[in-house]
Amino acid sequence: MIDSASTISQCEEHMHKAVEHLDNELTKVRAGAANPAMLEGVRVDYYGQMVPLTQVSSINTGDARTLFVKPWEKKMIDPIEKAIIGANLGFNPSNNGESVIIHVPMLTEERRKTLVKTAHAEAEHAKVGIRSSRQKAMDAIKSAKKDGLPEDHAKDLEGQVEKLTGTYNKKVEDLLGLKEKDIMKV
C-alpha cells in the first residue's frame, strides 16, 4: 500500500531541488555586473591537482565591472590567469603582482541573446526534473491503485501532484523571467 504523504512530500522535495538547482545555475549566467559566482566553475592546477578557484584564492568585486582574485600564494597568479582564460568565460585577466584583475566587459546584444538561450536551456532542464518527479509520483499512485488504493483517494493524490507540478513550473518561469530581464537590462 502507498504512503500518500511520503509520496507527495518526496515529489515536492525533488521538484524543490530542481528549482534550487536552476537558481544556482542561473547565478553563473553572467548578466552585466561583476559577480564572484561567475568564476564558480573555474578549476586551477594546484601542485598537480585540479581544485576550485575558491580553494586557492579569495574573489571580491571592486566595482560593478571588476573582479579581484587574490591568491593565498603569490606563485599561483599565473596558474589562476591560465585557468580563467582556459575556462572560456570571455574574460581577459591581468595582474598587478598580488592579485588577478578581471575587467568584466559590457555585454553585446548578441552575447545577451546567447545568455538568454543558456538561461532558457537551464530552465528546461529544471522542467524536465519536475516532470520526472511528477511521473514517478504518478507511477507510484497507479501502482497503489492496482494494489487496492481506492479510486477517489488516487484521484486526490493525482490532483495534489498536478498542483505541485504547476506550482514548481511557475517558480521556474518566474526565475527565468527575472534572469532574462536582468540579462537584457542595459
Buried (B, 14 or more C-beta within 10 A) or exposed (E): EBEBEEBBEBBBEBBBBBBEBBBEBBBBBBBBEBBBBBBBEBBBBBEEEEEBBBEBBEBEBEEEBEBBBBBEEEEBBEBBBEBBEEBEBEBEBEBEEEBBBBBBEEBEEEBBEEBBEBBEEBBEBBBEBBBEBBEBBBEBBEEBBEEEBEEEBBEEBBEBBEEBBEEBBEBBEEBBEBBBEBBBEE
